[in-house]
Amino acid sequence: TGLQYQYSIQNKIVKTFSTSNAYQWTPTAPGTYKIKVEVRDPAFPSAVVVKEISYTITAYKPDFSITSFTPNIKSPYLTGKTINLLAKTNKSGLQYQFSINGKVVQSFGAKTYYSWKPTRAGRYYLKVEVRRSQYPNRIFSKQISYDITDGKVYVTSLKANMTSPRPTSTSIKWTAAAKGVNLEYKFSVYQNKKWKTIQNYSTRNYTYWKPKSAGAAKVQVTVRSKLSKKTATKTGNFTIFKPSYFSTPTLKSDISTKQVEGKYFYFTSKSSGKYLEYRFRIYNGYSWYTIQNYSYSKSVYWYAGYEGNYKVAVDVRQKGTKKVKTKKISL
């Protein structure tokens, strides 16, 4: 009785001489350790007896695994709605802790699920941690991401693949762009004082419209979230015409048809009719080439860089049609 005890691990003193004959050790790494106790009578401090043992610590191997961590409703989902986060393991008697974006929302306990009711839209990181109560520091976890939305829908654009106006029976492709989740698109046309659906709700964000009658028209896309049922719309205007008569064009130059090289010529044309486009071409003695493609412009400048005999042609058509009328002059 009355002795003093000192403990060392791997020759490092972990508890100096005292009357307590016990030491509590919490190893932090696997390996084989040498553990030594030294005992002395305080009256004779240099008289020490020693006993040493070896002790092996192995890495912690859990006898369980997290088989799944899933919400009862697939991502994405809405704000203000309750989502149950359920964890499953292959063993019983475990403790579970739930965190959202790094913040513990339900501390370790026997409950294997957490009921979550998000109030803000955004991406969340959900985590469950599992342990045995006997080993509180041996924790295994599983994390998933989850998107929460307010369910709003925004239509950012509605575009046709060609410009207005166009003749009847032209196939026009309309494409919509929108923001939201689980979106569906419906396309409608307003013509002759009534609306007509040309594509009902679908995940396809485009449709083809082939108008049969002439006149001013409106094309509208309605986009809805299949998740929230909220909708948004956007409308575009378009003119459809029925191909009609137009005259053979005139073609005039601002200077005479015989000039020295190095001159600029200014050509103008005119034709009677609606929705007309003009194209100007030059024949240089070998081949024809376009100096101004079809447009609403009725005039063009051309530079005569070399001497020779040239032909100038103007082609006129109604926009979007194939019938062409041409006028030519020689230079």
C-alpha positions in Angstrom: 0.0 0.0 0.0 1.0 3.6 -0.4 2.8 3.1 -3.7 3.0 5.4 -6.7 2.3 4.4 -10.4 3.5 5.9 -13.7 2.3 4.8 -17.2 4.1 5.1 -20.5 3.0 4.2 -24.1 5.7 3.7 -26.7 8.1 5.0 -24.1 6.2 8.3 -23.8 5.0 9.1 -20.3 1.2 9.5 -20.4 0.6 9.6 -16.6 3.3 10.6 -14.1 3.8 9.0 -10.7 0.7 9.2 -8.5 -1.2 7.0 -6.1 -3.8 6.1 -8.8 -3.0 2.7 -10.1 -5.2 3.1 -13.2 -5.0 4.9 -16.5 -7.7 5.3 -19.2 -6.3 5.2 -22.7 -8.2 6.1 -25.9 -6.1 5.1 -28.9 -6.6 7.1 -32.1 -4.7 5.0 -34.6 -4.2 1.3 -35.3 -1.0 -0.5 -34.5 0.9 -2.5 -31.9 1.8 -0.5 -28.8 4.2 -1.1 -25.9 2.5 -0.2 -22.6 4.6 0.1 -19.4 3.8 0.7 -15.8 6.5 1.8 -13.2 5.8 1.4 -9.5 7.8 2.8 -6.6 7.6 3.5 -2.8 7.7 7.3 -2.4 10.1 6.8 0.5 12.6 5.2 -1.9 11.9 7.0 -5.3 14.9 5.4 -7.1 13.7 1.9 -6.4 11.4 1.2 -9.3 9.8 -2.0 -10.5 8.5 -2.3 -14.1 6.1 -4.4 -16.0 5.5 -4.0 -19.8 3.0 -5.6 -22.2 2.2 -5.2 -25.9 -1.3 -4.3 -27.1 -2.6 -4.3 -30.6 -5.2 -1.8 -31.8 -7.0 -2.6 -35.1 -8.8 -0.2 -37.4 -12.5 0.0 -36.6 -14.6 -2.1 -39.0 -18.3 -1.5 -38.7 -20.6 -4.4 -38.7 -23.3 -2.3 -40.5 -23.7 -0.3 -43.7 -26.1 2.4 -44.9 -28.0 0.7 -47.6 -30.0 3.8 -48.7 -30.7 7.4 -47.9 -33.7 8.6 -49.9 -36.4 11.3 -49.8 -40.0 10.1 -50.2 -40.5 12.6 -53.0 -38.0 12.9 -55.9 -36.0 16.1 -56.5 -36.9 18.7 -57.4 -39.9 19.7 -55.1 -41.7 22.8 -53.9 -41.1 25.1 -51.0 -43.5 24.8 -48.1 -44.0 21.1 -48.6 -43.0 18.3 -46.3 -40.4 15.8 -47.4 -39.5 12.7 -45.4 -35.8 11.8 -45.5 -35.4 8.0 -44.8 -32.3 6.2 -44.0 -32.0 2.4 -44.1 -29.2 0.1 -42.8 -28.6 -3.6 -42.6 -28.5 -3.8 -38.8 -30.7 -2.7 -36.0 -30.0 -0.8 -32.8 -28.2 2.0 -34.5 -28.3 5.8 -33.9 -29.1 8.3 -36.7 -28.3 12.0 -37.0 -29.6 14.2 -39.9 -27.9 17.4 -41.2 -28.9 19.9 -43.9 -26.2 22.1 -45.5 -23.9 21.2 -42.6 -26.4 22.1 -39.8 -27.6 19.3 -37.6 -31.4 19.3 -37.7 -32.0 16.0 -35.7 -29.3 14.8 -33.3 -28.3 11.1 -32.8 -31.3 8.9 -31.8 -33.2 5.9 -32.8 -35.4 7.7 -35.5 -34.4 6.6 -39.0 -36.2 9.5 -40.7 -36.5 13.2 -40.6 -39.4 15.3 -41.8 -38.2 18.4 -43.6 -40.2 21.4 -44.7 -38.0 23.8 -46.7 -39.0 27.4 -47.0 -36.5 28.7 -49.6 -35.7 27.6 -53.1 -32.2 26.4 -53.8 -29.9 23.3 -53.8 -29.5 21.6 -50.5 -27.1 19.0 -49.3 -28.7 16.4 -47.0 -26.7 14.0 -44.9 -27.4 11.2 -42.5 -24.8 9.9 -40.0 -25.0 6.5 -38.4 -23.2 5.0 -35.4 -23.4 2.4 -32.6 -23.9 3.9 -29.2 -20.9 1.9 -27.9 -18.6 3.7 -30.4 -19.8 7.3 -30.5 -16.8 8.5 -32.4 -17.1 5.9 -35.2 -19.5 7.5 -37.5 -20.4 6.6 -41.1 -22.4 8.9 -43.4 -24.2 9.3 -46.7 -25.0 12.5 -48.5 -27.3 13.5 -51.3 -28.2 16.8 -53.0 -31.8 18.0 -53.4 -33.3 20.9 -55.3 -36.1 23.0 -54.0 -38.1 25.4 -56.3 -40.7 28.0 -55.8 -42.5 26.5 -58.9 -42.6 29.8 -60.8 -42.4 29.7 -64.6 -40.7 32.3 -66.8 -40.9 32.4 -70.6 -37.7 34.1 -71.9 -38.4 33.9 -75.7 -40.7 32.8 -78.5 -39.1 32.8 -81.9 -40.0 31.8 -85.5 -37.4 30.3 -87.8 -38.3 32.8 -90.5 -39.3 36.5 -90.6 -42.8 37.8 -91.2 -44.6 38.0 -93.6 -44.8 34.6 -95.3 -47.2 33.1 -97.8 -49.9 30.7 -96.9 -49.0 27.0 -96.6 -45.5 27.9 -95.4 -44.2 25.6 -92.6 -43.0 27.9 -89.8 -41.2 26.5 -86.8 -41.8 28.2 -83.5 -39.4 27.6 -80.6 -39.9 28.7 -76.9 -37.3 29.1 -74.2 -38.4 29.1 -70.5 -37.2 28.7 -67.0 -38.7 26.4 -64.4 -38.9 22.8 -63.5 -40.7 19.9 -65.2 -42.0 22.2 -67.9 -44.6 21.5 -70.5 -45.4 23.7 -73.6 -48.7 24.4 -75.4 -48.9 26.4 -78.6 -51.9 28.3 -79.9 -52.7 30.5 -82.8 -55.1 33.5 -82.9 -56.5 34.0 -86.4 -59.9 35.0 -87.8 -61.0 36.1 -84.4 -60.5 32.8 -82.6 -57.8 30.8 -80.8 -56.8 27.3 -82.0 -54.4 25.0 -80.2 -51.8 23.6 -82.6 -49.9 21.6 -79.9 -51.2 20.6 -76.6 -49.1 20.4 -73.4 -45.9 18.5 -74.2 -42.3 18.4 -73.1 -41.4 19.5 -76.7 -40.6 23.2 -76.7 -41.3 23.8 -80.4 -44.0 23.3 -83.0 -44.7 23.7 -86.7 -47.4 25.9 -88.0 -48.6 25.8 -91.6 -51.2 28.5 -92.0 -54.0 28.0 -94.6 -55.5 31.5 -94.5 -54.0 35.0 -94.9 -54.1 37.8 -92.4 -52.6 39.0 -89.2 -52.0 36.2 -86.7 -50.8 35.8 -83.1 -48.8 32.7 -82.0 -48.8 32.1 -78.2 -46.9 29.6 -76.1 -48.2 28.7 -72.6 -45.6 27.1 -70.4 -46.6 25.3 -67.2 -44.7 23.5 -64.5 -46.0 20.0 -64.2 -44.8 20.1 -60.5 -46.5 23.4 -59.3 -49.1 23.8 -62.1 -48.1 27.5 -62.4 -48.0 28.9 -65.9 -46.6 31.8 -68.0 -47.2 32.9 -71.6 -45.6 34.8 -74.4 -47.0 35.9 -77.7 -45.5 36.7 -81.1 -47.2 38.5 -84.1 -47.0 37.2 -87.7 -48.5 38.2 -91.0 -49.6 35.6 -93.6 -50.4 36.6 -97.2 -51.9 34.8 -100.2 -49.5 35.0 -103.2 -50.9 37.5 -105.7 -50.0 39.3 -108.9 -46.9 41.5 -109.1 -45.4 43.2 -112.2 -42.2 42.7 -114.1 -39.7 45.0 -112.5 -38.0 48.1 -114.1 -34.2 48.5 -113.9 -32.5 51.8 -114.4 -29.0 53.1 -114.0 -27.9 56.6 -112.9 -25.4 57.0 -115.7 -25.3 55.8 -119.4 -24.8 52.2 -120.3 -21.5 53.0 -121.9 -18.8 54.3 -119.5 -15.1 54.0 -118.8 -13.9 51.5 -116.3 -13.5 52.5 -112.6 -17.0 53.9 -112.2 -19.7 53.3 -109.6 -23.1 52.5 -111.0 -26.3 53.1 -109.0 -29.1 50.8 -110.0 -32.8 51.2 -109.0 -35.7 48.9 -109.6 -39.5 49.1 -109.2 -42.3 46.6 -109.3 -46.0 46.8 -108.3 -47.2 44.3 -105.7 -47.1 43.4 -102.1 -44.3 41.9 -99.9 -41.7 42.1 -102.7 -38.0 41.3 -102.4 -35.3 42.3 -104.9 -32.1 40.6 -105.9 -29.4 42.1 -108.1 -26.9 40.1 -110.2 -24.1 40.8 -112.6 -22.9 38.8 -115.6 -19.2 39.5 -116.3 -19.0 37.7 -119.7 -18.3 34.3 -118.0 -20.8 33.8 -115.2 -23.5 35.4 -113.1 -22.8 36.4 -109.5 -25.0 38.1 -106.9 -24.1 41.6 -105.7 -27.2 41.9 -103.4 -29.3 39.0 -102.3 -33.1 39.1 -101.8 -34.1 42.0 -99.6 -36.6 44.9 -99.5 -33.9 47.2 -100.9 -34.8 48.4 -104.4 -31.4 49.8 -105.2 -27.7 48.8 -105.2 -24.2 50.3 -106.0 -21.8 48.4 -108.2 -18.2 49.2 -109.1 -17.1 48.5 -112.7 -13.5 47.6 -112.1 -12.6 46.3 -115.5 -13.6 47.0 -119.1 -15.9 44.6 -120.9 -19.5 43.9 -121.7 -21.7 43.3 -118.7 -25.3 42.4 -118.0 -27.2 43.5 -114.9 -30.3 41.7 -113.7 -32.8 42.4 -111.1 -35.0 39.5 -109.8 -38.3 40.2 -108.0 -40.4 37.8 -106.0 -42.9 37.8 -103.2 -41.2 37.0 -99.9 -41.1 33.2 -99.3 -42.4 32.3 -102.8 -40.7 30.7 -105.8 -42.2 32.7 -108.7 -39.5 35.2 -110.0 -39.7 38.0 -112.6 -36.5 39.4 -114.0 -35.3 42.5 -115.9 -31.9 42.9 -117.5 -29.9 45.6 -119.1 -26.4 45.6 -120.7 -23.4 47.8 -119.9 
